[in-house]
Amino acid sequence: MSAETSGEYVAEFIDGPLEGEFERRVLVSGEPEERVARVAAIDGLESLFWYDAVERREVDGEVRVRFRFDAGDSDPVEFDQDDNE
């Protein structure tokens, strides 16, 4: 099923506190978002994280968008970068 018929795309978070996570998101006016916000609990504290689209591709008829962490606009959080490599 293509993105045009499903109305969804897969967001891939490639770095930051959500590194390695995937989620299905709804297309907006037929397109993936350029910027997304996610609320997540890190060490029991809820924080708002902003991610920017950096790459879009189609895999088996499904749109996938890779998002990079925007630390400057996100809530401060300490996470061990070495744990994520």
C-alpha positions in Angstrom: 0.0 0.0 0.0 1.5 3.4 -1.0 1.6 6.5 1.2 -1.0 8.1 -1.1 -3.5 5.4 -0.2 -2.5 4.8 3.4 -2.2 8.5 4.4 0.8 7.5 6.7 4.5 7.6 6.7 7.2 6.1 8.9 9.3 8.5 11.0 12.8 7.3 11.9 14.6 9.1 14.7 18.3 8.9 13.9 19.9 10.6 17.0 19.2 12.3 20.3 17.2 10.8 23.1 14.9 9.0 20.8 17.6 7.5 18.6 16.5 4.2 17.0 12.8 4.7 17.5 10.3 4.5 14.7 6.6 5.6 14.5 3.9 5.8 12.0 2.6 9.3 11.5 -0.2 10.8 9.4 0.6 12.7 6.3 -0.4 16.4 6.4 -1.9 17.6 3.1 -0.4 14.5 1.5 3.1 15.2 2.7 5.3 14.2 5.7 6.0 16.9 8.3 9.3 18.8 8.1 9.5 19.2 11.9 8.0 17.1 14.6 7.7 17.4 18.4 7.7 14.3 20.7 7.1 14.2 24.4 9.0 11.4 26.1 10.0 10.5 29.6 13.8 10.3 30.2 14.8 9.1 33.6 11.2 9.7 34.8 11.1 13.3 33.6 8.8 14.3 30.7 10.6 16.4 28.1 9.7 17.9 24.8 12.0 17.0 21.9 12.1 18.6 18.5 13.3 16.8 15.4 13.8 18.0 11.8 13.4 16.0 8.6 16.7 15.4 6.9 16.0 12.6 4.4 12.9 11.2 2.7 12.8 7.9 0.7 10.4 5.3 -0.4 10.8 1.7 0.7 8.5 -1.0 -0.8 5.9 1.7 -1.6 6.1 3.2 1.9 7.4 6.7 2.6 10.1 6.9 5.3 11.5 10.1 6.7 14.6 10.3 8.8 14.6 13.0 11.6 17.6 14.6 13.3 17.4 15.9 16.9 17.3 19.7 17.4 19.0 20.1 20.8 18.7 23.9 20.7 14.9 23.9 20.6 14.3 20.9 22.8 14.1 20.6 26.6 17.5 20.0 28.1 18.2 16.4 28.8 21.3 14.5 29.7 21.8 11.2 27.8 24.9 9.2 27.3 25.9 9.5 23.7 28.3 6.5 24.1 25.4 4.3 25.0 23.7 5.0 21.7 26.7 4.2 19.4 
